[in-house]
Amino acid sequence: MEKSRSISEVARELGVLDTTLGNWVRVYRQKHKGNESALDLPDRARLRELERENRELKQKLLFLEKVAAYFASGQR
């Protein structure tokens, strides 16, 4: 099951103030009230799969960045 993340957590990750992100979220929700439809079961499953894949790719990218930094520093 996908858990919600707090505005503060996401704001920290994005490097913006939580009040700024909170304002953006509030404005978005006001403008799009009633426009969002609930995901059906296949869409939810696909979303979870894409989120899992995204996490794995982020981990691989972080690893590759560390390896590249290691070799660039001449620590061979």
PyMOL Python script that loads the backbone (N, CA, C, O; Angstrom):
from pymol import cmd

cmd.read_pdbstr("""\
ATOM      1  N   MET A   1       0.842  -1.177   0.000  1.00  0.00           N
ATOM      2  CA  MET A   1       0.000   0.000   0.000  1.00  0.00           C
ATOM      3  C   MET A   1       0.891   1.244   0.000  1.00  0.00           C
ATOM      4  O   MET A   1       1.865   1.315   0.749  1.00  0.00           O
ATOM      5  N   GLU A   2       0.564   2.190  -0.814  1.00  0.00           N
ATOM      6  CA  GLU A   2       1.348   3.425  -0.941  1.00  0.00           C
ATOM      7  C   GLU A   2       1.037   4.339   0.234  1.00  0.00           C
ATOM      8  O   GLU A   2      -0.126   4.573   0.563  1.00  0.00           O
ATOM      9  N   LYS A   3       2.085   4.849   0.861  1.00  0.00           N
ATOM     10  CA  LYS A   3       1.857   5.775   1.973  1.00  0.00           C
ATOM     11  C   LYS A   3       1.993   7.201   1.488  1.00  0.00           C
ATOM     12  O   LYS A   3       2.734   7.486   0.547  1.00  0.00           O
ATOM     13  N   SER A   4       1.275   8.083   2.136  1.00  0.00           N
ATOM     14  CA  SER A   4       1.359   9.509   1.820  1.00  0.00           C
ATOM     15  C   SER A   4       2.609  10.081   2.446  1.00  0.00           C
ATOM     16  O   SER A   4       3.080   9.605   3.479  1.00  0.00           O
ATOM     17  N   ARG A   5       3.136  11.101   1.812  1.00  0.00           N
ATOM     18  CA  ARG A   5       4.301  11.792   2.353  1.00  0.00           C
ATOM     19  C   ARG A   5       3.874  13.184   2.761  1.00  0.00           C
ATOM     20  O   ARG A   5       3.004  13.792   2.137  1.00  0.00           O
ATOM     21  N   SER A   6       4.490  13.676   3.805  1.00  0.00           N
ATOM     22  CA  SER A   6       4.126  14.999   4.298  1.00  0.00           C
ATOM     23  C   SER A   6       4.676  16.077   3.372  1.00  0.00           C
ATOM     24  O   SER A   6       5.651  15.870   2.649  1.00  0.00           O
ATOM     25  N   ILE A   7       4.026  17.220   3.419  1.00  0.00           N
ATOM     26  CA  ILE A   7       4.483  18.360   2.628  1.00  0.00           C
ATOM     27  C   ILE A   7       5.885  18.752   3.058  1.00  0.00           C
ATOM     28  O   ILE A   7       6.709  19.112   2.217  1.00  0.00           O
ATOM     29  N   SER A   8       6.171  18.690   4.351  1.00  0.00           N
ATOM     30  CA  SER A   8       7.500  19.040   4.853  1.00  0.00           C
ATOM     31  C   SER A   8       8.567  18.122   4.282  1.00  0.00           C
ATOM     32  O   SER A   8       9.643  18.574   3.892  1.00  0.00           O
ATOM     33  N   GLU A   9       8.264  16.828   4.235  1.00  0.00           N
ATOM     34  CA  GLU A   9       9.222  15.850   3.708  1.00  0.00           C
ATOM     35  C   GLU A   9       9.517  16.116   2.232  1.00  0.00           C
ATOM     36  O   GLU A   9      10.676  16.130   1.817  1.00  0.00           O
ATOM     37  N   VAL A  10       8.478  16.323   1.456  1.00  0.00           N
ATOM     38  CA  VAL A  10       8.649  16.578   0.028  1.00  0.00           C
ATOM     39  C   VAL A  10       9.352  17.914  -0.198  1.00  0.00           C
ATOM     40  O   VAL A  10      10.202  18.026  -1.081  1.00  0.00           O
ATOM     41  N   ALA A  11       9.005  18.918   0.586  1.00  0.00           N
ATOM     42  CA  ALA A  11       9.636  20.231   0.452  1.00  0.00           C
ATOM     43  C   ALA A  11      11.134  20.135   0.706  1.00  0.00           C
ATOM     44  O   ALA A  11      11.925  20.726  -0.029  1.00  0.00           O
ATOM     45  N   ARG A  12      11.530  19.398   1.736  1.00  0.00           N
ATOM     46  CA  ARG A  12      12.954  19.200   2.027  1.00  0.00           C
ATOM     47  C   ARG A  12      13.650  18.544   0.841  1.00  0.00           C
ATOM     48  O   ARG A  12      14.740  18.953   0.443  1.00  0.00           O
ATOM     49  N   GLU A  13      13.008  17.519   0.282  1.00  0.00           N
ATOM     50  CA  GLU A  13      13.575  16.794  -0.861  1.00  0.00           C
ATOM     51  C   GLU A  13      13.748  17.715  -2.074  1.00  0.00           C
ATOM     52  O   GLU A  13      14.724  17.604  -2.816  1.00  0.00           O
ATOM     53  N   LEU A  14      12.786  18.627  -2.263  1.00  0.00           N
ATOM     54  CA  LEU A  14      12.831  19.539  -3.408  1.00  0.00           C
ATOM     55  C   LEU A  14      13.664  20.784  -3.148  1.00  0.00           C
ATOM     56  O   LEU A  14      13.991  21.523  -4.077  1.00  0.00           O
ATOM     57  N   GLY A  15      14.007  21.017  -1.895  1.00  0.00           N
ATOM     58  CA  GLY A  15      14.798  22.188  -1.553  1.00  0.00           C
ATOM     59  C   GLY A  15      14.002  23.484  -1.528  1.00  0.00           C
ATOM     60  O   GLY A  15      14.534  24.551  -1.838  1.00  0.00           O
ATOM     61  N   VAL A  16      12.714  23.393  -1.154  1.00  0.00           N
ATOM     62  CA  VAL A  16      11.878  24.581  -1.033  1.00  0.00           C
ATOM     63  C   VAL A  16      11.298  24.616   0.383  1.00  0.00           C
ATOM     64  O   VAL A  16      11.306  23.613   1.097  1.00  0.00           O
ATOM     65  N   LEU A  17      10.800  25.780   0.771  1.00  0.00           N
ATOM     66  CA  LEU A  17      10.175  25.900   2.087  1.00  0.00           C
ATOM     67  C   LEU A  17       8.856  25.132   2.114  1.00  0.00           C
ATOM     68  O   LEU A  17       8.128  25.087   1.123  1.00  0.00           O
ATOM     69  N   ASP A  18       8.565  24.532   3.259  1.00  0.00           N
ATOM     70  CA  ASP A  18       7.316  23.761   3.350  1.00  0.00           C
ATOM     71  C   ASP A  18       6.093  24.654   3.199  1.00  0.00           C
ATOM     72  O   ASP A  18       5.064  24.205   2.692  1.00  0.00           O
ATOM     73  N   THR A  19       6.185  25.911   3.629  1.00  0.00           N
ATOM     74  CA  THR A  19       5.045  26.818   3.449  1.00  0.00           C
ATOM     75  C   THR A  19       4.820  27.122   1.967  1.00  0.00           C
ATOM     76  O   THR A  19       3.680  27.248   1.519  1.00  0.00           O
ATOM     77  N   THR A  20       5.906  27.236   1.217  1.00  0.00           N
ATOM     78  CA  THR A  20       5.790  27.482  -0.225  1.00  0.00           C
ATOM     79  C   THR A  20       5.108  26.309  -0.908  1.00  0.00           C
ATOM     80  O   THR A  20       4.158  26.488  -1.670  1.00  0.00           O
ATOM     81  N   LEU A  21       5.602  25.099  -0.630  1.00  0.00           N
ATOM     82  CA  LEU A  21       5.011  23.911  -1.243  1.00  0.00           C
ATOM     83  C   LEU A  21       3.561  23.753  -0.788  1.00  0.00           C
ATOM     84  O   LEU A  21       2.699  23.381  -1.585  1.00  0.00           O
ATOM     85  N   GLY A  22       3.288  24.032   0.479  1.00  0.00           N
ATOM     86  CA  GLY A  22       1.919  23.949   0.975  1.00  0.00           C
ATOM     87  C   GLY A  22       0.985  24.893   0.236  1.00  0.00           C
ATOM     88  O   GLY A  22      -0.155  24.539  -0.064  1.00  0.00           O
ATOM     89  N   ASN A  23       1.470  26.101  -0.060  1.00  0.00           N
ATOM     90  CA  ASN A  23       0.673  27.055  -0.835  1.00  0.00           C
ATOM     91  C   ASN A  23       0.415  26.537  -2.242  1.00  0.00           C
ATOM     92  O   ASN A  23      -0.695  26.651  -2.762  1.00  0.00           O
ATOM     93  N   TRP A  24       1.456  25.962  -2.860  1.00  0.00           N
ATOM     94  CA  TRP A  24       1.295  25.421  -4.214  1.00  0.00           C
ATOM     95  C   TRP A  24       0.259  24.302  -4.223  1.00  0.00           C
ATOM     96  O   TRP A  24      -0.582  24.235  -5.119  1.00  0.00           O
ATOM     97  N   VAL A  25       0.325  23.426  -3.224  1.00  0.00           N
ATOM     98  CA  VAL A  25      -0.619  22.311  -3.133  1.00  0.00           C
ATOM     99  C   VAL A  25      -2.034  22.838  -2.933  1.00  0.00           C
ATOM    100  O   VAL A  25      -2.970  22.360  -3.574  1.00  0.00           O
ATOM    101  N   ARG A  26      -2.197  23.812  -2.055  1.00  0.00           N
ATOM    102  CA  ARG A  26      -3.521  24.383  -1.790  1.00  0.00           C
ATOM    103  C   ARG A  26      -4.114  24.996  -3.057  1.00  0.00           C
ATOM    104  O   ARG A  26      -5.276  24.753  -3.381  1.00  0.00           O
ATOM    105  N   VAL A  27      -3.316  25.789  -3.774  1.00  0.00           N
ATOM    106  CA  VAL A  27      -3.787  26.418  -5.015  1.00  0.00           C
ATOM    107  C   VAL A  27      -4.154  25.350  -6.048  1.00  0.00           C
ATOM    108  O   VAL A  27      -5.183  25.451  -6.715  1.00  0.00           O
ATOM    109  N   TYR A  28      -3.306  24.331  -6.174  1.00  0.00           N
ATOM    110  CA  TYR A  28      -3.587  23.254  -7.127  1.00  0.00           C
ATOM    111  C   TYR A  28      -4.907  22.559  -6.789  1.00  0.00           C
ATOM    112  O   TYR A  28      -5.741  22.331  -7.666  1.00  0.00           O
ATOM    113  N   ARG A  29      -5.085  22.230  -5.522  1.00  0.00           N
ATOM    114  CA  ARG A  29      -6.308  21.536  -5.109  1.00  0.00           C
ATOM    115  C   ARG A  29      -7.542  22.391  -5.342  1.00  0.00           C
ATOM    116  O   ARG A  29      -8.589  21.869  -5.723  1.00  0.00           O
ATOM    117  N   GLN A  30      -7.438  23.696  -5.119  1.00  0.00           N
ATOM    118  CA  GLN A  30      -8.580  24.584  -5.361  1.00  0.00           C
ATOM    119  C   GLN A  30      -8.913  24.637  -6.846  1.00  0.00           C
ATOM    120  O   GLN A  30     -10.083  24.596  -7.224  1.00  0.00           O
ATOM    121  N   LYS A  31      -7.894  24.728  -7.684  1.00  0.00           N
ATOM    122  CA  LYS A  31      -8.119  24.819  -9.133  1.00  0.00           C
ATOM    123  C   LYS A  31      -8.637  23.516  -9.723  1.00  0.00           C
ATOM    124  O   LYS A  31      -9.378  23.532 -10.706  1.00  0.00           O
ATOM    125  N   HIS A  32      -8.256  22.397  -9.135  1.00  0.00           N
ATOM    126  CA  HIS A  32      -8.590  21.094  -9.712  1.00  0.00           C
ATOM    127  C   HIS A  32      -9.591  20.307  -8.877  1.00  0.00           C
ATOM    128  O   HIS A  32      -9.700  19.088  -9.014  1.00  0.00           O
ATOM    129  N   LYS A  33     -10.314  20.997  -8.022  1.00  0.00           N
ATOM    130  CA  LYS A  33     -11.292  20.327  -7.168  1.00  0.00           C
ATOM    131  C   LYS A  33     -12.301  19.572  -8.028  1.00  0.00           C
ATOM    132  O   LYS A  33     -12.933  20.150  -8.912  1.00  0.00           O
ATOM    133  N   GLY A  34     -12.441  18.298  -7.764  1.00  0.00           N
ATOM    134  CA  GLY A  34     -13.420  17.483  -8.483  1.00  0.00           C
ATOM    135  C   GLY A  34     -12.944  16.966  -9.829  1.00  0.00           C
ATOM    136  O   GLY A  34     -13.665  16.199 -10.468  1.00  0.00           O
ATOM    137  N   ASN A  35     -11.767  17.354 -10.284  1.00  0.00           N
ATOM    138  CA  ASN A  35     -11.278  16.908 -11.587  1.00  0.00           C
ATOM    139  C   ASN A  35     -10.583  15.553 -11.547  1.00  0.00           C
ATOM    140  O   ASN A  35     -10.482  14.877 -12.571  1.00  0.00           O
ATOM    141  N   GLU A  36     -10.111  15.158 -10.388  1.00  0.00           N
ATOM    142  CA  GLU A  36      -9.346  13.925 -10.291  1.00  0.00           C
ATOM    143  C   GLU A  36     -10.275  12.744 -10.079  1.00  0.00           C
ATOM    144  O   GLU A  36     -11.133  12.756  -9.196  1.00  0.00           O
ATOM    145  N   SER A  37     -10.089  11.726 -10.905  1.00  0.00           N
ATOM    146  CA  SER A  37     -10.876  10.511 -10.730  1.00  0.00           C
ATOM    147  C   SER A  37     -10.023   9.478  -9.998  1.00  0.00           C
ATOM    148  O   SER A  37      -8.797   9.473 -10.103  1.00  0.00           O
ATOM    149  N   ALA A  38     -10.691   8.620  -9.266  1.00  0.00           N
ATOM    150  CA  ALA A  38      -9.982   7.576  -8.536  1.00  0.00           C
ATOM    151  C   ALA A  38      -9.392   6.566  -9.515  1.00  0.00           C
ATOM    152  O   ALA A  38      -9.985   6.268 -10.552  1.00  0.00           O
ATOM    153  N   LEU A  39      -8.225   6.051  -9.174  1.00  0.00           N
ATOM    154  CA  LEU A  39      -7.593   5.040 -10.017  1.00  0.00           C
ATOM    155  C   LEU A  39      -8.271   3.699  -9.814  1.00  0.00           C
ATOM    156  O   LEU A  39      -8.619   3.330  -8.693  1.00  0.00           O
ATOM    157  N   ASP A  40      -8.455   2.977 -10.901  1.00  0.00           N
ATOM    158  CA  ASP A  40      -8.993   1.632 -10.751  1.00  0.00           C
ATOM    159  C   ASP A  40      -7.844   0.682 -10.412  1.00  0.00           C
ATOM    160  O   ASP A  40      -6.679   1.080 -10.445  1.00  0.00           O
ATOM    161  N   LEU A  41      -8.163  -0.552 -10.092  1.00  0.00           N
ATOM    162  CA  LEU A  41      -7.183  -1.500  -9.589  1.00  0.00           C
ATOM    163  C   LEU A  41      -5.990  -1.703 -10.530  1.00  0.00           C
ATOM    164  O   LEU A  41      -4.855  -1.665 -10.055  1.00  0.00           O
ATOM    165  N   PRO A  42      -6.182  -1.919 -11.843  1.00  0.00           N
ATOM    166  CA  PRO A  42      -5.017  -2.080 -12.728  1.00  0.00           C
ATOM    167  C   PRO A  42      -4.124  -0.835 -12.765  1.00  0.00           C
ATOM    168  O   PRO A  42      -2.900  -0.950 -12.827  1.00  0.00           O
ATOM    169  N   ASP A  43      -4.737   0.348 -12.726  1.00  0.00           N
ATOM    170  CA  ASP A  43      -3.944   1.578 -12.731  1.00  0.00           C
ATOM    171  C   ASP A  43      -3.152   1.727 -11.441  1.00  0.00           C
ATOM    172  O   ASP A  43      -2.006   2.176 -11.461  1.00  0.00           O
ATOM    173  N   ARG A  44      -3.758   1.352 -10.322  1.00  0.00           N
ATOM    174  CA  ARG A  44      -3.043   1.415  -9.040  1.00  0.00           C
ATOM    175  C   ARG A  44      -1.851   0.467  -9.040  1.00  0.00           C
ATOM    176  O   ARG A  44      -0.763   0.813  -8.580  1.00  0.00           O
ATOM    177  N   ALA A  45      -2.077  -0.738  -9.565  1.00  0.00           N
ATOM    178  CA  ALA A  45      -0.988  -1.719  -9.627  1.00  0.00           C
ATOM    179  C   ALA A  45       0.135  -1.209 -10.523  1.00  0.00           C
ATOM    180  O   ALA A  45       1.310  -1.349 -10.185  1.00  0.00           O
ATOM    181  N   ARG A  46      -0.215  -0.626 -11.649  1.00  0.00           N
ATOM    182  CA  ARG A  46       0.794  -0.081 -12.564  1.00  0.00           C
ATOM    183  C   ARG A  46       1.536   1.082 -11.907  1.00  0.00           C
ATOM    184  O   ARG A  46       2.754   1.195 -12.052  1.00  0.00           O
ATOM    185  N   LEU A  47       0.828   1.939 -11.195  1.00  0.00           N
ATOM    186  CA  LEU A  47       1.457   3.052 -10.501  1.00  0.00           C
ATOM    187  C   LEU A  47       2.451   2.543  -9.457  1.00  0.00           C
ATOM    188  O   LEU A  47       3.565   3.057  -9.359  1.00  0.00           O
ATOM    189  N   ARG A  48       2.049   1.527  -8.672  1.00  0.00           N
ATOM    190  CA  ARG A  48       2.959   0.956  -7.676  1.00  0.00           C
ATOM    191  C   ARG A  48       4.198   0.370  -8.342  1.00  0.00           C
ATOM    192  O   ARG A  48       5.309   0.531  -7.837  1.00  0.00           O
ATOM    193  N   GLU A  49       4.016  -0.308  -9.473  1.00  0.00           N
ATOM    194  CA  GLU A  49       5.147  -0.889 -10.200  1.00  0.00           C
ATOM    195  C   GLU A  49       6.083   0.212 -10.702  1.00  0.00           C
ATOM    196  O   GLU A  49       7.302   0.078 -10.596  1.00  0.00           O
ATOM    197  N   LEU A  50       5.537   1.282 -11.240  1.00  0.00           N
ATOM    198  CA  LEU A  50       6.362   2.392 -11.727  1.00  0.00           C
ATOM    199  C   LEU A  50       7.095   3.083 -10.587  1.00  0.00           C
ATOM    200  O   LEU A  50       8.248   3.485 -10.745  1.00  0.00           O
ATOM    201  N   GLU A  51       6.440   3.225  -9.441  1.00  0.00           N
ATOM    202  CA  GLU A  51       7.084   3.830  -8.277  1.00  0.00           C
ATOM    203  C   GLU A  51       8.232   2.950  -7.783  1.00  0.00           C
ATOM    204  O   GLU A  51       9.290   3.462  -7.415  1.00  0.00           O
ATOM    205  N   ARG A  52       8.030   1.630  -7.771  1.00  0.00           N
ATOM    206  CA  ARG A  52       9.090   0.703  -7.371  1.00  0.00           C
ATOM    207  C   ARG A  52      10.263   0.810  -8.336  1.00  0.00           C
ATOM    208  O   ARG A  52      11.417   0.890  -7.913  1.00  0.00           O
ATOM    209  N   GLU A  53       9.971   0.812  -9.623  1.00  0.00           N
ATOM    210  CA  GLU A  53      11.012   0.929 -10.639  1.00  0.00           C
ATOM    211  C   GLU A  53      11.762   2.257 -10.495  1.00  0.00           C
ATOM    212  O   GLU A  53      12.985   2.301 -10.635  1.00  0.00           O
ATOM    213  N   ASN A  54      11.037   3.320 -10.219  1.00  0.00           N
ATOM    214  CA  ASN A  54      11.649   4.635 -10.034  1.00  0.00           C
ATOM    215  C   ASN A  54      12.618   4.612  -8.846  1.00  0.00           C
ATOM    216  O   ASN A  54      13.725   5.145  -8.938  1.00  0.00           O
ATOM    217  N   ARG A  55      12.204   3.998  -7.734  1.00  0.00           N
ATOM    218  CA  ARG A  55      13.089   3.893  -6.565  1.00  0.00           C
ATOM    219  C   ARG A  55      14.365   3.127  -6.908  1.00  0.00           C
ATOM    220  O   ARG A  55      15.460   3.534  -6.521  1.00  0.00           O
ATOM    221  N   GLU A  56      14.222   2.013  -7.638  1.00  0.00           N
ATOM    222  CA  GLU A  56      15.383   1.215  -8.022  1.00  0.00           C
ATOM    223  C   GLU A  56      16.322   2.012  -8.924  1.00  0.00           C
ATOM    224  O   GLU A  56      17.540   1.968  -8.751  1.00  0.00           O
ATOM    225  N   LEU A  57      15.763   2.728  -9.870  1.00  0.00           N
ATOM    226  CA  LEU A  57      16.592   3.518 -10.781  1.00  0.00           C
ATOM    227  C   LEU A  57      17.314   4.643 -10.042  1.00  0.00           C
ATOM    228  O   LEU A  57      18.464   4.952 -10.355  1.00  0.00           O
ATOM    229  N   LYS A  58      16.647   5.255  -9.065  1.00  0.00           N
ATOM    230  CA  LYS A  58      17.298   6.296  -8.259  1.00  0.00           C
ATOM    231  C   LYS A  58      18.467   5.708  -7.487  1.00  0.00           C
ATOM    232  O   LYS A  58      19.517   6.342  -7.391  1.00  0.00           O
ATOM    233  N   GLN A  59      18.308   4.504  -6.932  1.00  0.00           N
ATOM    234  CA  GLN A  59      19.388   3.857  -6.194  1.00  0.00           C
ATOM    235  C   GLN A  59      20.563   3.546  -7.122  1.00  0.00           C
ATOM    236  O   GLN A  59      21.719   3.754  -6.752  1.00  0.00           O
ATOM    237  N   LYS A  60      20.275   3.056  -8.308  1.00  0.00           N
ATOM    238  CA  LYS A  60      21.336   2.752  -9.269  1.00  0.00           C
ATOM    239  C   LYS A  60      22.067   4.025  -9.694  1.00  0.00           C
ATOM    240  O   LYS A  60      23.292   4.030  -9.813  1.00  0.00           O
ATOM    241  N   LEU A  61      21.320   5.092  -9.920  1.00  0.00           N
ATOM    242  CA  LEU A  61      21.932   6.363 -10.302  1.00  0.00           C
ATOM    243  C   LEU A  61      22.840   6.876  -9.189  1.00  0.00           C
ATOM    244  O   LEU A  61      23.950   7.336  -9.459  1.00  0.00           O
ATOM    245  N   LEU A  62      22.381   6.800  -7.949  1.00  0.00           N
ATOM    246  CA  LEU A  62      23.188   7.237  -6.819  1.00  0.00           C
ATOM    247  C   LEU A  62      24.481   6.432  -6.744  1.00  0.00           C
ATOM    248  O   LEU A  62      25.551   6.994  -6.510  1.00  0.00           O
ATOM    249  N   PHE A  63      24.385   5.132  -6.939  1.00  0.00           N
ATOM    250  CA  PHE A  63      25.567   4.273  -6.933  1.00  0.00           C
ATOM    251  C   PHE A  63      26.536   4.675  -8.042  1.00  0.00           C
ATOM    252  O   PHE A  63      27.736   4.814  -7.804  1.00  0.00           O
ATOM    253  N   LEU A  64      26.011   4.861  -9.252  1.00  0.00           N
ATOM    254  CA  LEU A  64      26.869   5.232 -10.381  1.00  0.00           C
ATOM    255  C   LEU A  64      27.520   6.594 -10.163  1.00  0.00           C
ATOM    256  O   LEU A  64      28.678   6.788 -10.533  1.00  0.00           O
ATOM    257  N   GLU A  65      26.797   7.535  -9.570  1.00  0.00           N
ATOM    258  CA  GLU A  65      27.385   8.845  -9.269  1.00  0.00           C
ATOM    259  C   GLU A  65      28.531   8.698  -8.273  1.00  0.00           C
ATOM    260  O   GLU A  65      29.554   9.370  -8.405  1.00  0.00           O
ATOM    261  N   LYS A  66      28.372   7.825  -7.276  1.00  0.00           N
ATOM    262  CA  LYS A  66      29.429   7.617  -6.289  1.00  0.00           C
ATOM    263  C   LYS A  66      30.643   6.948  -6.933  1.00  0.00           C
ATOM    264  O   LYS A  66      31.783   7.311  -6.640  1.00  0.00           O
ATOM    265  N   VAL A  67      30.400   5.978  -7.802  1.00  0.00           N
ATOM    266  CA  VAL A  67      31.502   5.304  -8.491  1.00  0.00           C
ATOM    267  C   VAL A  67      32.236   6.296  -9.384  1.00  0.00           C
ATOM    268  O   VAL A  67      33.467   6.316  -9.406  1.00  0.00           O
ATOM    269  N   ALA A  68      31.503   7.109 -10.112  1.00  0.00           N
ATOM    270  CA  ALA A  68      32.128   8.100 -10.989  1.00  0.00           C
ATOM    271  C   ALA A  68      32.953   9.092 -10.179  1.00  0.00           C
ATOM    272  O   ALA A  68      34.052   9.463 -10.592  1.00  0.00           O
ATOM    273  N   ALA A  69      32.437   9.524  -9.033  1.00  0.00           N
ATOM    274  CA  ALA A  69      33.180  10.456  -8.182  1.00  0.00           C
ATOM    275  C   ALA A  69      34.440   9.798  -7.641  1.00  0.00           C
ATOM    276  O   ALA A  69      35.485  10.442  -7.548  1.00  0.00           O
ATOM    277  N   TYR A  70      34.352   8.534  -7.288  1.00  0.00           N
ATOM    278  CA  TYR A  70      35.514   7.802  -6.783  1.00  0.00           C
ATOM    279  C   TYR A  70      36.619   7.759  -7.832  1.00  0.00           C
ATOM    280  O   TYR A  70      37.771   8.076  -7.538  1.00  0.00           O
ATOM    281  N   PHE A  71      36.267   7.367  -9.062  1.00  0.00           N
ATOM    282  CA  PHE A  71      37.261   7.266 -10.111  1.00  0.00           C
ATOM    283  C   PHE A  71      37.767   8.644 -10.549  1.00  0.00           C
ATOM    284  O   PHE A  71      38.930   8.781 -10.929  1.00  0.00           O
ATOM    285  N   ALA A  72      36.915   9.653 -10.501  1.00  0.00           N
ATOM    286  CA  ALA A  72      37.323  10.999 -10.888  1.00  0.00           C
ATOM    287  C   ALA A  72      38.310  11.590  -9.877  1.00  0.00           C
ATOM    288  O   ALA A  72      39.119  12.454 -10.218  1.00  0.00           O
ATOM    289  N   SER A  73      38.234  11.117  -8.636  1.00  0.00           N
ATOM    290  CA  SER A  73      39.133  11.662  -7.613  1.00  0.00           C
ATOM    291  C   SER A  73      40.510  11.026  -7.671  1.00  0.00           C
ATOM    292  O   SER A  73      41.412  11.451  -6.950  1.00  0.00           O
ATOM    293  N   GLY A  74      40.692  10.012  -8.517  1.00  0.00           N
ATOM    294  CA  GLY A  74      41.988   9.354  -8.666  1.00  0.00           C
ATOM    295  C   GLY A  74      42.317   8.390  -7.551  1.00  0.00           C
ATOM    296  O   GLY A  74      43.494   8.151  -7.282  1.00  0.00           O
ATOM    297  N   GLN A  75      41.333   7.836  -6.902  1.00  0.00           N
ATOM    298  CA  GLN A  75      41.527   6.904  -5.787  1.00  0.00           C
ATOM    299  C   GLN A  75      41.675   5.459  -6.245  1.00  0.00           C
ATOM    300  O   GLN A  75      41.350   4.543  -5.490  1.00  0.00           O
ATOM    301  N   ARG A  76      42.138   5.243  -7.415  1.00  0.00           N
ATOM    302  CA  ARG A  76      42.230   3.870  -7.956  1.00  0.00           C
ATOM    303  C   ARG A  76      43.247   3.101  -7.254  1.00  0.00           C
ATOM    304  O   ARG A  76      43.465   1.932  -7.570  1.00  0.00           O
TER     305      ARG A  76
END
""", "prot")
cmd.dss("prot")
cmd.show_as("cartoon", "prot")
cmd.util.cbc("prot")
cmd.orient("prot")
